[in-house]
Amino acid sequence: MAKENKHPLSIPESADNAEESIKCPYCGTMFGIGYSNDDVVACPVCDENILTEEAETIYSSNEGF
């Protein structure tokens, strides 16, 4: 059960510098989509077109830790 003003473990808070990234379903590469509002993006590795609405999305730090 979540405490007041706290997120449950299944929905952790994002880092201040989190950016939206998606996973390519063809080659598995994770890449940031930045501020793009496009419905389709091209994977920078395999060059396949990916529907952003259907892709796995993760918000992760843009720092290279």
C-alpha positions as CSV (number, residue, x, y, z in Angstrom):
1,M,0.0,0.0,0.0
2,A,1.4,3.4,-0.9
3,K,2.0,6.1,1.7
4,E,0.6,9.5,1.1
5,N,2.6,11.4,-1.6
6,K,4.7,8.3,-2.3
7,H,4.6,6.1,-5.4
8,P,4.2,2.4,-5.1
9,L,7.2,0.3,-6.0
10,S,5.6,-0.7,-9.4
11,I,5.6,3.0,-10.4
12,P,8.9,4.5,-9.1
13,E,9.5,8.2,-9.4
14,S,11.5,9.3,-12.5
15,A,14.9,11.0,-12.2
16,D,15.0,14.7,-12.8
17,N,17.0,14.1,-16.0
18,A,14.8,11.2,-17.2
19,E,14.1,11.1,-20.9
20,E,11.8,8.9,-22.9
21,S,13.4,5.9,-24.6
22,I,11.9,3.1,-26.6
23,K,13.1,-0.5,-27.3
24,C,13.3,-1.6,-30.9
25,P,11.3,-4.8,-31.2
26,Y,13.5,-6.0,-34.1
27,C,17.1,-5.7,-32.7
28,G,16.5,-4.8,-29.0
29,T,18.3,-1.5,-29.1
30,M,17.1,1.2,-26.6
31,F,17.2,4.7,-27.9
32,G,15.9,8.1,-26.9
33,I,13.2,9.7,-29.0
34,G,13.7,13.1,-27.5
35,Y,11.0,15.6,-28.1
36,S,9.7,13.9,-31.2
37,N,6.0,13.7,-31.5
38,D,6.2,11.4,-34.6
39,D,4.0,8.3,-34.7
40,V,6.8,6.4,-36.4
41,V,10.5,6.5,-35.8
42,A,13.4,4.7,-37.4
43,C,15.8,2.6,-35.3
44,P,19.3,4.1,-35.5
45,V,20.9,0.6,-35.6
46,C,18.7,-1.6,-37.8
47,D,16.8,1.2,-39.6
48,E,13.4,-0.5,-39.1
49,N,10.3,1.7,-38.7
50,I,8.7,1.5,-35.2
51,L,5.3,2.7,-34.1
52,T,5.9,4.7,-31.0
53,E,2.5,3.9,-29.5
54,E,3.2,0.1,-29.7
55,A,6.9,0.2,-28.6
56,E,8.0,-0.6,-25.0
57,T,8.7,2.8,-23.4
58,I,11.0,3.5,-20.5
59,Y,12.0,6.8,-18.8
60,S,15.7,6.6,-17.8
61,S,18.5,8.9,-16.9
62,N,20.4,10.5,-19.8
63,E,23.6,10.3,-17.7
64,G,26.0,7.5,-18.7
65,F,26.2,5.8,-15.3
